[in-house]
Amino acid sequence: MTKEETLAAILQAKKAHQFQMQKIEQAILGEKVDNPTALSKKECDFGHWLYGDMETKVLLGEQFFHKLDIAHERWHYEYKRIYDIFFANEKKSFFSGIFSKSGISEMERDKAKLYYTELQETTKELLQILAACNRRISALNESKFH
């Protein structure tokens, strides 16, 4: 990849992650989400970028790659709690449907809101690390790229 392609890939990874957060917010607001984010850190769009090409790891350097990996893994760990509320049991029971049109009780929705607040903090950290990676790639000499 060229330097420009690498920087574009970082920007695309950032946008993909922000889109995942929008989908979670939609679910919390009671909107239907057809394609929830993958539970596996390697199966989401951000993960495809981070783990898909080992050149990314080399260009970012071990320290930045490790920081991204840890924050991204924590994000998925925290996201699972929200996923379990909204997406794990797509066939909600009859009784849960009585309490809410979406099949999610108010108590579950409140828990999801709390989890989402925590997920926003992890997202903020992840995007800060990604911004530092962007600065690193920008500073690298063109000779480091193909």
Buried (B, 14 or more C-beta within 10 A) or exposed (E): BEBEEBBEBBEEBBEBBEEBBEBBBEBBEEEEBEEBBBBEBEEBBBBBBBBEBEEBBEBBBEEBBEBBBEBBEBBBEBBEBBBBBBBEEEEBEEEBEEBBEBBBBEEBBEBBEEBBEEBBEBBEBBBEBBEBBBEBBEEBEEEEBE
